[in-house]
């Protein structure tokens, strides 16, 4: 990080020097000279004063710009521990086209903070108070130097007072720090005098002045009464009172003030001054601005009905449902006429474009270049239904999909989708052709979690089979597969393409059975979880686990090769090529297995701009039998480095992975070039 900053500083300094060396059209060329006693690179000093010396010709006096630059230099050195820093300057030459200035810097000794003390603190210990001002303990053994900065300790006064107030000490006072600098100017002791004052507790429910007694009696004060009085207490009280009245028919309610009484015993009392306005019921709901969307569909999403008491909760839920459709860029509401007891609620809409054509290029180390193209209408017939037509083409894969999605099945929060598909894919040891249809239902449980249920029928056919092992011949066939799958997923990552924090999880269970019309009977269970933790502003550590098993049921004796698991490739164990990790036939072709595990750890670090570097470790296995899933045998490994370059469609990725224990016929290292993160 420091190296990258230094490189950038050098580039900026060279640019500024170049600007200073050449006359600017209609401007003044500025040349600066530094002299004196200081320990700082001149290129960095020029960056410090650059804002003050820009556009000198526009200043009433160029000399004032030089004076400002000198002050900026003083602040620069004092912020870095040179408490006695001083800067003198002189203007060497001043013409209509040239300004030459000389800065004489006397940095003086650099002052290190030896101790930070807190006199008078009783309730809070020294460690807590140091954390409150954001400084490490300079007296700790092995601590890095803490250089004295007057401004940093001035800011600490406000931070300490806020810290005390947030813990109930509303009248805490912190005096300006006492600074003791030794004669040499190299050692500093800083002392804060702390007067915590009483710790105030809200002893009883706030009184409401100007409210409706019947409503006031329903207010809940759990978590407020009996707790320390802090600045957040006022916000909580205001919010609860306002929320209650807005839920109960008072859209014009105003909290005009909160009177606070603090007595010497440590008790806090509050009185809320309230202006309720008129109690309102909704006489009618009117929709304005709908051109493509049917009014009947929009009304289904609005929870406010004519004749109902105004309730802000119903209004918020209506906004949530309307924006969740993606059909609107703006929704606003108003009540009219103002001041009346019965008012019309007006929804004003701005509709989003409902149809789009999209083209998404891609790249995989196995598939090669790929292109996804599609057409989508998210407001079919003005009903909010989604029609999607999509096709993907790559060297080793082709896919076509058509689907219709109903956003609210029978007016519920459940989303339903019917799709038909066909996919042809060239796997390393066989080619697969699948076509079929699926009916799925999705329900968002929370903002991050959702549940899915899907029935899927597909015809799976094998072509161009390279497997020659006699033991595998019975597993090379075509099948009609009919299955039911349920899944739970959770995702709170901060980015889909380049996450820096958060968790993504998915658990699915699929059953195929003759009762569903399937020629295969099996149980499939899959689980995946990825965790991302920021180590700094420029570094992210990611972990992922993926695992699954498929076990034959009923009359099915073995799982056909096209339904098995494979491992190895750009998104799994990267020290192997596609599907090459795991059981193979006598000719070396991958056979797959009924179970697999994959674990990966990756450290990603920003290098420059959109370019990131990565260090990673992968390990995984493939088990021939599902019953051996938990034995965790046959794990193979990969360690490597990579580069990622962020693009709008996802990061362009180059990975080089080494196999620490290559076997006969396996490469020592493998290179993958693809689009998108491995997890």
C-alpha positions as CSV (number, residue, x, y, z in Angstrom):
1,X,0.0,0.0,0.0
2,X,2.8,2.4,0.9
3,X,4.7,1.5,-2.2
4,X,1.7,2.2,-4.4
5,X,1.1,5.5,-2.6
6,X,4.8,6.5,-3.1
7,X,4.6,5.7,-6.8
8,X,1.5,7.8,-7.2
9,X,3.0,10.7,-5.3
10,X,6.1,10.5,-7.5
11,X,3.9,10.6,-10.7
12,X,1.9,13.6,-9.3
13,X,5.1,15.4,-8.4
14,X,6.6,14.9,-11.8
15,X,3.4,16.2,-13.3
16,X,3.5,19.3,-11.1
17,X,7.1,19.9,-11.9
18,X,6.5,19.6,-15.6
19,X,3.6,22.1,-15.2
20,X,5.9,24.5,-13.2
21,X,8.7,24.2,-15.8
22,X,6.5,25.2,-18.8
23,X,4.6,28.4,-19.2
24,X,0.8,28.0,-19.1
25,X,-1.3,29.8,-21.7
26,X,-2.5,33.0,-20.1
27,X,-1.2,31.9,-16.6
28,X,1.8,32.3,-14.3
29,X,4.6,29.8,-14.0
30,X,5.5,29.0,-10.4
31,X,8.9,27.8,-9.4
32,X,9.7,26.8,-5.8
33,X,12.9,26.2,-3.9
34,X,13.2,24.5,-0.5
35,X,16.0,25.1,1.9
36,X,16.7,24.6,5.6
37,X,16.6,21.7,8.0
38,X,13.9,19.1,7.2
39,X,13.5,15.4,6.5
40,X,10.9,15.1,3.8
41,X,11.0,14.5,0.0
42,X,10.6,17.7,-1.9
43,X,8.2,16.0,-4.3
44,X,5.8,15.5,-1.4
45,X,6.2,19.1,-0.2
46,X,5.3,20.3,-3.7
47,X,2.1,18.2,-3.5
48,X,1.3,19.9,-0.1
49,X,1.5,23.4,-1.5
50,X,0.1,22.7,-4.9
51,X,-3.5,23.7,-4.0
52,X,-2.3,27.1,-2.7
53,X,-0.2,27.9,-5.8
54,X,-2.8,26.9,-8.4
55,X,-4.2,29.8,-10.5
56,X,-1.9,32.3,-8.9
57,X,-2.9,34.9,-11.5
58,X,-6.4,35.0,-10.1
59,X,-5.2,36.0,-6.6
60,X,-5.3,39.6,-5.7
61,X,-1.7,39.3,-4.5
62,X,0.5,36.4,-5.6
63,X,2.4,36.9,-2.4
64,X,-0.7,35.9,-0.4
65,X,-0.6,32.5,-2.2
66,X,3.0,32.0,-1.1
67,X,2.0,32.9,2.4
68,X,-0.8,30.3,2.4
69,X,1.7,27.7,1.0
70,X,4.1,28.4,3.9
71,X,1.3,27.9,6.4
72,X,0.4,24.6,4.7
73,X,4.0,23.5,5.1
74,X,3.9,24.4,8.8
75,X,0.8,22.3,9.3
76,X,2.3,19.4,7.4
77,X,5.3,19.2,9.6
78,X,3.4,19.7,12.9
79,X,0.9,17.0,12.0
80,X,3.9,14.7,11.7
81,X,5.3,15.4,15.1
82,X,7.5,18.5,14.5
83,X,5.9,20.6,17.2
84,X,8.2,23.5,16.8
85,X,8.2,23.6,13.0
86,X,8.5,27.0,11.4
87,X,8.7,28.1,7.7
88,X,10.0,31.4,6.4
89,X,9.6,32.5,2.8
90,X,10.7,35.1,0.3
91,X,9.6,35.9,-3.2
92,X,12.7,35.8,-5.4
93,X,11.1,37.0,-8.6
94,X,7.7,38.1,-9.6
95,X,6.6,39.1,-13.1
96,X,3.4,38.8,-15.2
97,X,4.6,35.3,-16.3
98,X,6.8,34.0,-13.5
99,X,6.6,33.6,-9.7
100,X,9.7,32.2,-8.0
101,X,9.5,31.6,-4.2
102,X,11.9,30.2,-1.7
103,X,10.8,28.4,1.5
104,X,13.2,28.0,4.4
105,X,12.0,25.2,6.6
106,X,13.1,24.8,10.3
107,X,11.5,21.5,11.2
108,X,13.2,21.2,14.6
109,X,13.1,18.0,16.7
110,X,10.4,15.4,16.2
111,X,8.4,14.9,19.4
112,X,7.3,11.5,20.4
113,X,4.4,11.0,22.8
114,X,5.7,9.0,25.8
115,X,2.5,8.8,27.8
116,X,-1.2,9.7,27.7
117,X,-2.8,10.2,31.1
118,X,-6.4,10.8,32.1
119,X,-6.8,12.6,35.4
120,X,-10.1,12.3,37.2
121,X,-11.5,9.4,35.3
122,X,-13.2,7.0,37.6
123,X,-15.8,5.0,35.7
124,X,-13.7,4.4,32.5
125,X,-10.3,2.9,32.4
126,X,-7.4,4.1,30.4
127,X,-7.7,1.5,27.7
128,X,-11.3,2.5,27.0
129,X,-10.5,6.2,26.9
130,X,-7.5,5.6,24.5
131,X,-9.8,3.6,22.2
132,X,-12.3,6.5,22.4
133,X,-9.8,8.9,20.9
134,X,-8.5,6.4,18.4
135,X,-4.9,6.3,19.6
136,X,-2.8,3.4,20.7
137,X,-1.0,3.3,24.0
138,X,2.4,4.8,23.3
139,X,3.8,3.5,26.6
140,X,3.0,-0.2,25.7
141,X,6.1,-2.4,25.3
142,X,7.1,-2.6,21.6
143,X,4.6,0.1,20.5
144,X,5.4,2.0,17.3
145,X,6.2,5.7,17.8
146,X,3.2,8.0,18.3
147,X,4.3,11.4,17.0
148,X,2.8,14.4,18.7
149,X,0.1,16.3,16.7
150,X,-1.6,19.3,18.4
151,X,-4.6,19.0,16.2
152,X,-5.1,15.3,16.9
153,X,-5.2,15.9,20.7
154,X,-7.5,18.9,20.2
155,X,-9.9,16.7,18.3
156,X,-9.6,14.1,21.1
157,X,-11.4,16.4,23.5
158,X,-14.6,16.3,21.6
159,X,-14.3,12.5,21.1
160,X,-13.9,12.0,24.8
161,X,-17.0,14.1,25.6
162,X,-19.0,12.2,23.1
163,X,-17.8,8.9,24.5
164,X,-18.9,9.8,28.0
165,X,-22.2,11.2,26.8
166,X,-23.0,8.0,24.9
167,X,-22.6,6.2,28.3
168,X,-25.0,8.4,30.2
169,X,-22.6,11.2,31.4
170,X,-24.5,14.0,29.7
171,X,-22.6,16.7,31.6
172,X,-19.1,15.3,31.2
173,X,-16.4,17.9,30.6
174,X,-12.9,17.4,29.3
175,X,-10.4,20.2,29.6
176,X,-8.0,21.1,26.9
177,X,-5.1,18.6,27.2
178,X,-2.0,19.7,29.3
179,X,1.1,19.2,27.1
180,X,4.5,18.7,28.7
181,X,7.4,18.8,26.2
182,X,10.9,18.2,27.5
183,X,13.7,20.8,27.0
184,X,15.0,19.0,23.9
185,X,11.5,19.0,22.3
186,X,11.6,15.2,21.7
187,X,9.4,13.7,24.4
188,X,5.8,14.6,25.2
189,X,3.4,13.7,28.0
190,X,-0.2,14.5,27.4
191,X,-2.7,14.7,30.2
192,X,-6.5,15.0,29.9
193,X,-8.4,16.2,32.9
194,X,-11.7,14.3,32.9
195,X,-14.8,15.4,34.9
196,X,-17.3,12.6,34.2
197,X,-20.1,14.1,36.3
198,X,-23.1,12.0,37.3
199,X,-24.4,9.1,35.2
200,X,-28.0,9.9,34.2
201,X,-30.7,7.3,33.9
202,X,-34.1,7.8,32.5
203,X,-36.1,6.8,35.6
204,X,-39.7,7.1,34.2
205,X,-41.6,7.2,30.9
206,X,-41.4,10.5,29.0
207,X,-44.4,12.8,29.5
208,X,-46.3,13.8,26.4
209,X,-47.7,17.3,26.2
210,X,-50.3,17.9,23.5
211,X,-50.9,14.3,22.6
212,X,-53.9,12.0,22.7
213,X,-53.9,10.3,26.1
214,X,-55.4,7.0,24.8
215,X,-52.6,6.7,22.3
216,X,-49.9,7.9,24.7
217,X,-50.9,5.1,27.0
218,X,-49.9,2.5,24.3
219,X,-46.4,3.7,23.9
220,X,-43.7,1.1,24.6
221,X,-40.6,2.3,26.4
222,X,-38.7,-0.9,26.7
223,X,-35.0,-0.3,26.2
224,X,-35.4,3.4,27.2
225,X,-36.8,3.6,30.7
226,X,-34.3,2.4,33.3
227,X,-31.4,2.8,30.8
228,X,-28.7,5.5,30.7
229,X,-29.8,8.8,29.1
230,X,-27.6,9.5,26.0
231,X,-28.0,11.7,22.9
232,X,-29.5,8.7,21.2
233,X,-32.3,8.6,23.8
234,X,-33.7,11.8,22.3
235,X,-33.8,10.3,18.8
236,X,-35.4,7.1,20.1
237,X,-38.1,9.0,22.0
238,X,-38.9,11.3,19.0
239,X,-39.0,8.3,16.7
240,X,-41.3,6.2,18.8
241,X,-43.8,9.0,19.4
242,X,-43.9,10.1,15.8
243,X,-44.1,6.5,14.5
244,X,-47.1,5.7,16.8
245,X,-49.1,8.8,15.7
246,X,-48.3,8.2,12.0
247,X,-49.5,4.6,12.3
248,X,-52.6,5.8,14.0
249,X,-54.0,8.3,11.5
250,X,-52.0,11.5,12.1
251,X,-49.8,12.2,9.0
252,X,-49.1,15.8,10.1
253,X,-47.8,15.0,13.6
254,X,-44.7,17.1,14.7
255,X,-42.5,16.7,17.6
256,X,-41.8,20.3,18.4
257,X,-39.3,19.8,21.1
258,X,-38.1,17.6,24.0
259,X,-37.5,19.2,27.4
260,X,-34.7,17.5,29.4
261,X,-34.4,17.8,33.1
262,X,-31.3,16.4,34.8
263,X,-31.1,16.5,38.6
264,X,-28.1,16.0,40.8
265,X,-29.3,12.5,41.9
266,X,-28.6,11.2,38.3
267,X,-32.2,11.0,37.2
268,X,-33.3,12.2,33.8
269,X,-36.8,13.3,33.0
270,X,-38.2,14.1,29.5
271,X,-41.3,15.9,28.3
272,X,-42.2,15.7,24.6
273,X,-44.1,18.7,23.1
274,X,-46.3,17.4,20.4
275,X,-48.5,18.9,17.7
276,X,-50.7,16.1,16.4
277,X,-52.6,17.7,13.6
278,X,-55.9,16.2,12.4
279,X,-56.8,12.5,12.5
280,X,-57.1,11.4,8.9
281,X,-58.9,8.6,7.1
282,X,-58.3,7.8,3.4
283,X,-61.3,8.7,1.3
284,X,-59.9,7.4,-2.0
285,X,-56.7,6.1,-3.6
286,X,-55.8,7.6,-7.0
287,X,-53.0,6.5,-9.4
288,X,-51.4,9.0,-11.7
289,X,-48.7,8.5,-14.4
290,X,-49.3,4.9,-15.4
291,X,-49.0,4.4,-19.1
292,X,-47.8,0.8,-19.7
293,X,-48.7,-0.7,-16.3
294,X,-52.3,-1.7,-15.6
295,X,-53.9,0.1,-12.7
296,X,-55.3,-3.1,-11.4
297,X,-51.8,-4.6,-11.1
298,X,-50.5,-1.5,-9.3
299,X,-53.5,-1.5,-6.9
300,X,-52.7,-5.1,-5.9
301,X,-49.4,-3.9,-4.5
302,X,-50.9,-1.0,-2.5
303,X,-51.9,-1.9,1.0
304,X,-53.9,1.2,1.6
305,X,-57.7,0.9,1.0
306,X,-60.4,3.7,0.8
307,X,-62.0,4.2,4.2
308,X,-59.0,3.0,6.2
309,X,-57.3,5.1,8.8
310,X,-54.0,6.6,7.6
311,X,-51.2,4.2,8.5
312,X,-47.6,5.0,7.6
313,X,-46.7,1.3,7.9
314,X,-49.1,0.3,5.1
315,X,-47.6,3.1,3.0
316,X,-44.1,1.9,3.5
317,X,-45.1,-1.7,2.6
318,X,-46.7,-0.4,-0.5
319,X,-43.5,1.4,-1.6
320,X,-41.5,-1.7,-0.9
321,X,-43.7,-3.9,-3.1
322,X,-43.9,-1.3,-5.9
323,X,-40.2,-0.7,-6.2
324,X,-39.5,-4.5,-5.9
325,X,-41.1,-5.0,-9.3
326,X,-38.5,-2.9,-11.0
327,X,-41.2,-1.2,-13.0
328,X,-40.9,2.3,-11.5
329,X,-38.1,4.8,-11.2
330,X,-40.1,7.1,-8.9
331,X,-43.1,6.8,-6.7
332,X,-44.4,9.7,-4.7
333,X,-47.6,10.2,-2.5
334,X,-49.6,13.1,-1.4
335,X,-52.7,13.7,0.7
336,X,-55.4,16.3,-0.3
337,X,-57.0,18.5,0.7
338,X,-54.6,19.6,3.4
339,X,-56.0,19.8,6.9
340,X,-59.2,17.8,6.1
341,X,-60.2,14.7,8.2
342,X,-60.9,12.8,5.0
343,X,-58.2,13.0,2.3
344,X,-57.5,11.4,-1.1
345,X,-54.2,9.5,-1.3
346,X,-52.5,10.1,-4.6
347,X,-49.7,7.9,-6.0
348,X,-47.6,9.6,-8.7
349,X,-45.5,7.2,-10.8
350,X,-42.6,7.4,-13.2
351,X,-42.3,4.2,-15.1
352,X,-39.0,2.6,-16.0
353,X,-38.2,1.2,-19.5
354,X,-39.7,-2.3,-19.5
355,X,-38.0,-3.9,-22.5
356,X,-34.3,-4.5,-23.0
357,X,-31.9,-6.3,-25.2
358,X,-28.7,-7.4,-23.5
359,X,-25.4,-8.8,-24.7
360,X,-22.9,-10.1,-22.2
361,X,-19.5,-11.4,-23.4
362,X,-17.6,-14.0,-21.3
363,X,-14.5,-16.1,-21.2
364,X,-13.5,-19.4,-19.7
365,X,-10.3,-21.3,-19.7
366,X,-12.2,-24.5,-20.8
367,X,-15.2,-23.1,-22.8
368,X,-13.2,-20.3,-24.4
369,X,-14.9,-17.1,-25.5
370,X,-18.7,-17.1,-24.9
371,X,-21.5,-14.7,-25.7
372,X,-24.8,-14.5,-23.8
373,X,-27.6,-12.6,-25.6
374,X,-31.2,-12.1,-24.7
375,X,-34.4,-10.1,-24.8
376,X,-36.5,-9.3,-21.7
377,X,-39.8,-7.6,-21.1
378,X,-40.4,-7.0,-17.4
379,X,-43.9,-5.7,-17.8
380,X,-45.6,-8.1,-20.2
381,X,-49.1,-6.9,-21.1
382,X,-48.8,-4.3,-18.2
383,X,-49.1,-7.1,-15.7
384,X,-45.6,-7.1,-14.2
385,X,-44.9,-10.5,-15.7
386,X,-41.5,-11.1,-17.1
387,X,-40.8,-12.7,-20.5
388,X,-37.2,-13.7,-21.1
389,X,-35.6,-15.2,-24.2
390,X,-31.9,-16.0,-23.9
391,X,-29.2,-17.8,-25.8
392,X,-25.5,-18.6,-25.0
393,X,-22.9,-19.7,-27.4
394,X,-19.3,-20.9,-26.7
395,X,-16.8,-23.2,-28.2
396,X,-17.9,-26.1,-26.0
397,X,-21.4,-25.1,-24.8
398,X,-24.6,-23.8,-26.3
399,X,-27.8,-23.0,-24.3
400,X,-31.2,-21.6,-25.1
401,X,-33.9,-20.6,-22.6
402,X,-37.4,-19.1,-22.7
403,X,-39.2,-18.3,-19.4
404,X,-42.3,-16.5,-18.1
405,X,-42.3,-15.2,-14.5
406,X,-45.4,-14.3,-12.5
407,X,-44.3,-11.8,-9.8
408,X,-47.2,-12.6,-7.4
409,X,-48.8,-16.1,-7.6
410,X,-52.4,-15.7,-6.5
411,X,-51.7,-12.3,-5.1
412,X,-49.1,-13.6,-2.7
413,X,-45.5,-12.8,-2.1
414,X,-44.5,-15.9,-4.0
415,X,-42.9,-15.5,-7.4
416,X,-43.5,-18.3,-9.9
417,X,-41.6,-19.1,-13.1
418,X,-42.2,-21.5,-16.0
419,X,-39.3,-22.2,-18.4
420,X,-38.2,-24.4,-21.2
421,X,-34.6,-25.0,-22.1
422,X,-32.0,-26.8,-24.1
423,X,-28.3,-27.2,-23.4
424,X,-25.5,-28.9,-25.3
425,X,-22.1,-29.2,-23.7
426,X,-18.9,-30.9,-24.6
427,X,-17.4,-32.4,-21.4
428,X,-13.8,-33.7,-21.4
429,X,-15.0,-37.4,-21.6
430,X,-18.4,-37.1,-23.2
431,X,-20.9,-34.7,-24.8
432,X,-24.2,-34.0,-23.2
433,X,-27.5,-32.8,-24.7
434,X,-30.3,-31.9,-22.3
435,X,-33.7,-30.4,-22.9
436,X,-36.7,-30.0,-20.7
437,X,-38.9,-27.7,-18.7
438,X,-39.1,-26.4,-15.1
439,X,-41.7,-24.9,-12.8
440,X,-40.3,-23.0,-9.9
441,X,-41.5,-20.9,-7.0
442,X,-39.5,-18.4,-5.0
443,X,-40.3,-16.5,-1.8
444,X,-38.0,-13.9,-0.2
445,X,-37.9,-14.5,3.5
446,X,-35.8,-11.5,4.3
447,X,-33.8,-9.0,2.4
448,X,-30.9,-11.5,2.3
449,X,-32.6,-14.9,2.5
450,X,-35.0,-16.7,0.2
451,X,-36.6,-20.1,-0.3
452,X,-37.1,-21.9,-3.6
453,X,-39.1,-24.9,-4.8
454,X,-38.7,-26.4,-8.3
455,X,-40.1,-29.2,-10.3
456,X,-37.9,-30.0,-13.3
457,X,-38.2,-32.5,-16.2
458,X,-35.3,-33.1,-18.6
459,X,-34.2,-35.5,-21.2
460,X,-30.5,-36.2,-20.8
461,X,-28.7,-37.8,-23.8
462,X,-25.0,-38.8,-24.2
463,X,-23.1,-38.4,-27.4
464,X,-19.4,-38.7,-28.4
465,X,-18.6,-40.8,-25.4
466,X,-14.8,-41.3,-24.9
467,X,-15.1,-43.5,-21.8
468,X,-13.9,-47.1,-22.6
469,X,-13.8,-48.7,-19.2
470,X,-16.0,-51.8,-19.3
471,X,-17.1,-51.2,-15.7
472,X,-18.6,-47.8,-16.8
473,X,-20.5,-49.1,-19.8
474,X,-23.7,-49.7,-17.9
475,X,-23.7,-46.1,-16.8
476,X,-23.6,-44.6,-20.3
477,X,-27.2,-44.2,-21.4
478,X,-30.0,-41.7,-22.0
479,X,-32.6,-40.9,-19.4
480,X,-35.7,-39.0,-18.6
481,X,-35.2,-37.3,-15.3
482,X,-38.0,-35.8,-13.3
483,X,-37.2,-34.3,-9.9
484,X,-38.3,-32.0,-7.1
485,X,-35.8,-29.6,-5.5
486,X,-36.0,-27.3,-2.5
487,X,-33.4,-24.8,-1.6
488,X,-32.6,-22.1,1.0
489,X,-30.1,-19.3,0.2
490,X,-28.6,-16.3,2.0
491,X,-26.5,-13.5,0.5
492,X,-25.4,-10.3,2.2
493,X,-22.3,-9.6,0.1
494,X,-21.6,-6.0,-0.7
495,X,-20.9,-6.8,-4.4
496,X,-21.8,-9.6,-6.8
497,X,-18.7,-9.3,-8.9
498,X,-16.0,-8.2,-6.4
499,X,-17.2,-8.7,-2.9
500,X,-15.1,-7.3,0.0
501,X,-17.3,-8.4,2.9
502,X,-20.3,-10.6,3.6
503,X,-21.5,-14.2,3.4
504,X,-23.2,-16.2,0.6
505,X,-24.7,-19.6,1.5
506,X,-27.0,-22.1,-0.3
507,X,-28.4,-25.5,0.7
508,X,-30.4,-27.6,-1.8
509,X,-32.0,-31.0,-1.6
510,X,-33.3,-32.7,-4.9
511,X,-35.2,-36.0,-5.2
512,X,-35.9,-37.8,-8.5
513,X,-38.3,-40.7,-8.3
514,X,-40.5,-42.9,-10.5
515,X,-43.5,-41.4,-8.8
516,X,-42.6,-38.1,-10.4
517,X,-42.1,-39.8,-13.8
518,X,-38.3,-40.2,-13.6
519,X,-36.3,-43.1,-15.0
520,X,-33.7,-42.5,-12.3
521,X,-34.2,-42.5,-8.6
522,X,-31.8,-40.5,-6.6
523,X,-31.2,-38.1,-3.7
524,X,-28.9,-35.1,-4.3
525,X,-27.8,-32.8,-1.5
526,X,-25.5,-29.8,-2.1
527,X,-24.1,-27.0,0.1
528,X,-22.0,-24.0,-0.6
529,X,-20.8,-21.1,1.6
530,X,-18.4,-18.2,0.9
531,X,-17.2,-15.8,3.5
532,X,-15.4,-12.5,2.7
533,X,-13.5,-10.5,5.3
534,X,-11.8,-7.1,4.7
535,X,-8.3,-7.0,6.2
536,X,-7.8,-3.3,5.2
537,X,-9.1,-0.8,2.6
538,X,-7.1,-2.7,0.0
539,X,-7.1,-6.3,1.1
540,X,-9.8,-9.0,1.2
541,X,-9.6,-12.5,2.5
542,X,-12.1,-15.0,1.1
543,X,-13.0,-18.6,2.0
544,X,-15.4,-20.9,0.2
545,X,-16.6,-24.5,0.7
546,X,-18.7,-26.4,-1.8
547,X,-19.7,-30.0,-1.4
548,X,-22.4,-32.4,-2.7
549,X,-23.5,-36.0,-2.9
550,X,-25.9,-37.9,-5.1
551,X,-27.0,-41.3,-3.9
552,X,-29.1,-43.8,-5.9
553,X,-32.5,-44.8,-4.6
554,X,-35.0,-47.5,-5.3
555,X,-34.3,-49.6,-8.4
556,X,-31.4,-47.3,-9.5
557,X,-28.1,-49.1,-8.9
558,X,-25.7,-46.5,-10.0
559,X,-25.6,-42.9,-11.1
560,X,-25.0,-42.2,-14.8
561,X,-21.9,-40.3,-15.7
562,X,-23.8,-37.1,-16.8
563,X,-25.3,-36.8,-13.3
564,X,-22.0,-37.2,-11.5
565,X,-19.7,-34.7,-9.9
566,X,-16.4,-33.6,-11.4
567,X,-13.6,-31.5,-9.9
568,X,-10.7,-29.4,-11.3
569,X,-10.8,-26.3,-13.5
570,X,-10.9,-22.5,-13.3
571,X,-13.6,-22.4,-10.6
572,X,-12.5,-25.4,-8.5
573,X,-9.0,-26.9,-7.8
574,X,-7.1,-24.7,-10.2
575,X,-4.0,-26.9,-10.4
576,X,-6.0,-29.3,-12.6
577,X,-7.6,-28.8,-16.0
578,X,-11.4,-29.1,-16.4
579,X,-12.7,-32.3,-14.6
580,X,-9.3,-33.9,-14.4
581,X,-9.3,-34.4,-10.6
582,X,-10.8,-37.7,-9.5
583,X,-11.4,-41.2,-10.8
584,X,-10.5,-42.0,-14.4
585,X,-11.0,-45.0,-16.7
586,X,-8.2,-47.1,-18.1
587,X,-7.7,-44.5,-20.9
588,X,-7.3,-41.6,-18.5
589,X,-10.8,-40.1,-19.1
590,X,-12.5,-38.7,-16.1
591,X,-15.4,-40.8,-14.7
592,X,-16.7,-38.5,-12.0
593,X,-18.1,-39.6,-8.7
594,X,-21.1,-39.5,-6.4
595,X,-19.6,-37.0,-4.0
596,X,-17.1,-34.1,-4.0
597,X,-15.6,-31.5,-1.7
598,X,-13.9,-28.2,-2.5
599,X,-12.3,-25.7,-0.2
600,X,-10.6,-22.5,-1.3
601,X,-8.9,-19.6,0.4
602,X,-7.9,-16.5,-1.5
603,X,-6.2,-13.3,-0.5
604,X,-7.0,-10.4,-2.9
605,X,-5.0,-7.1,-2.7
606,X,-5.4,-3.9,-4.7
607,X,-2.4,-3.1,-6.8
608,X,-3.3,-0.1,-8.8
609,X,-6.6,1.3,-10.0
610,X,-8.8,-1.6,-11.2
611,X,-5.9,-4.1,-11.0
612,X,-5.8,-6.6,-8.1
613,X,-3.5,-9.4,-7.2
614,X,-4.3,-12.7,-5.5
615,X,-2.7,-15.5,-3.6
616,X,-4.8,-18.7,-3.4
617,X,-5.0,-22.2,-2.1
618,X,-7.4,-24.9,-3.4
619,X,-8.1,-28.4,-2.2
620,X,-10.7,-30.9,-3.2
621,X,-11.7,-34.5,-4.0
622,X,-14.1,-36.7,-5.8
623,X,-15.5,-39.9,-4.3
624,X,-16.8,-42.7,-6.4
625,X,-19.4,-43.6,-3.9
626,X,-21.7,-41.2,-2.0
627,X,-21.4,-43.4,1.2
628,X,-17.7,-42.3,1.4
629,X,-18.5,-38.6,1.3
630,X,-17.6,-38.0,5.0
631,X,-14.3,-40.0,4.8
632,X,-12.6,-37.0,3.0
633,X,-10.1,-39.1,1.1
634,X,-8.1,-38.4,-2.0
635,X,-7.8,-34.6,-1.6
636,X,-5.6,-32.9,-4.1
637,X,-4.2,-29.4,-3.8
638,X,-3.3,-26.3,-5.7
639,X,-1.4,-23.1,-4.7
640,X,-1.1,-20.1,-7.0
641,X,-1.1,-16.5,-7.8
642,X,-3.4,-14.4,-10.0
643,X,-4.3,-11.0,-11.4
644,X,-7.8,-9.6,-11.6
645,X,-8.8,-6.5,-13.6
646,X,-12.2,-5.1,-12.8
647,X,-14.6,-4.6,-15.8
648,X,-18.3,-3.6,-15.8
649,X,-19.3,-7.2,-16.7
650,X,-17.0,-8.7,-14.0
651,X,-13.3,-9.1,-13.4
652,X,-11.0,-10.4,-16.0
653,X,-9.0,-13.1,-14.3
654,X,-5.6,-14.7,-14.8
655,X,-4.6,-17.6,-12.5
656,X,-1.4,-19.7,-12.4
657,X,-1.7,-22.7,-10.0
658,X,1.0,-25.2,-9.1
659,X,0.3,-28.9,-8.2
660,X,2.5,-29.6,-5.2
661,X,2.3,-33.4,-5.7
662,X,1.8,-34.1,-9.4
663,X,1.2,-37.7,-10.4
664,X,2.0,-39.4,-13.7
665,X,0.4,-37.5,-16.6
666,X,-0.5,-34.5,-14.5
667,X,1.0,-31.1,-15.3
668,X,3.2,-29.3,-12.7
669,X,1.2,-26.1,-13.1
670,X,-1.9,-24.9,-15.0
671,X,-2.9,-21.5,-16.3
672,X,-6.5,-20.3,-16.4
673,X,-7.7,-17.2,-18.2
674,X,-11.4,-16.4,-17.6
675,X,-14.0,-13.8,-16.7
676,X,-15.4,-13.6,-13.2
677,X,-14.2,-14.6,-9.8
678,X,-13.7,-18.2,-8.9
679,X,-16.0,-17.6,-5.9
